[in-house]
Amino acid sequence: MDSPNTNIESNEPHLAQNAPINNRPWSVTLLAVGVLIITVLNLIRVGLSIRYWSFLSSRSGIAPLYLVLTGLIWSAAGLSLIWGLWKAKKWAPKLMQAVGLTYALYYWLDHIFLMDHPVSGASVAFRAVLPINWRFSAGVTVVCLIFMAWTLSQAKVKSYFKVAEIETDLSQIHNSEHR
């Protein structure tokens, strides 16, 4: 007789038991949260630009279409990057580097050439080119880029993405065997 405590074995192997456990490093979670914040800000930018289209159109300066399009582009990039980081997709680290560097460049070009710069105590040359809080913005940009580079260079982070790739390959093999 079978007792209620007897384990019933399945004929199919369990990949979850055979595959290594893929724990997300805290630094990858922090990167994903940072990307999420920037993505949400860009989604808000899209919404507010659409809502206040007529006000933005009447103002001489940046066209609302530019605000909507750049907000949509960065939102789409951010959403795909968050998904890739969270699901440990093998392409996520390279996309993180590309998006991080491109966003930093975009941010500074946008601030230097398109934003209105209120009058400050800075010299005329700095006032024409740099925003008032440029030192703070530069510091945040540098810290974020260093954190991104440091995170993506860590052995634990590299293994996080490698283990996920191996698990995906094992899952594909397992699925092809049972067809």
MOHURA-V727549 format. One record per backbone hydrogen bond with DSSP energy under -1.0 kcal/mol. CO is the residue of the C=O (numbers start at 1). NH is the residue of the N-H. Records with the same first field share a line. If there is no record, write none. Layout:
BEGIN
CO = NH  NH
END
This chain:
BEGIN
3 = 6
14 = 18
15 = 19
25 = 29
26 = 30
27 = 31
28 = 32
29 = 33
30 = 34
31 = 35
32 = 36
33 = 37
34 = 38
35 = 39
36 = 40
37 = 41
38 = 42
39 = 43
40 = 44
41 = 45
42 = 46
43 = 47
44 = 48
45 = 49
46 = 50
47 = 51
48 = 52
50 = 53
52 = 56
53 = 57
54 = 58
63 = 67
64 = 68
65 = 69
66 = 70
67 = 71
68 = 72
69 = 73
70 = 74
71 = 75
72 = 76
73 = 77
74 = 78
75 = 79
76 = 80
77 = 81
78 = 82
79 = 83
80 = 84
81 = 85
82 = 86
83 = 87
84 = 89
89 = 92
91 = 95
92 = 96
93 = 97
94 = 98
95 = 99
96 = 100
97 = 101
98 = 102
99 = 103
100 = 104
101 = 105
102 = 106
103 = 107
104 = 108
105 = 109
106 = 110
107 = 111
108 = 112
109 = 113
110 = 114  115
123 = 127
124 = 128
126 = 130
131 = 134
133 = 137
134 = 138
135 = 139
136 = 140
137 = 141
138 = 142
139 = 143
140 = 144
141 = 145
142 = 146
143 = 147
144 = 148
145 = 149
146 = 150
147 = 151
148 = 152
149 = 153
151 = 154
154 = 158
155 = 159
156 = 160
157 = 161
158 = 162
159 = 163
160 = 164
161 = 165
162 = 166
163 = 167
164 = 168
165 = 169
166 = 170
167 = 171
168 = 172
169 = 173
170 = 174
171 = 175
172 = 176
173 = 177
174 = 178
END
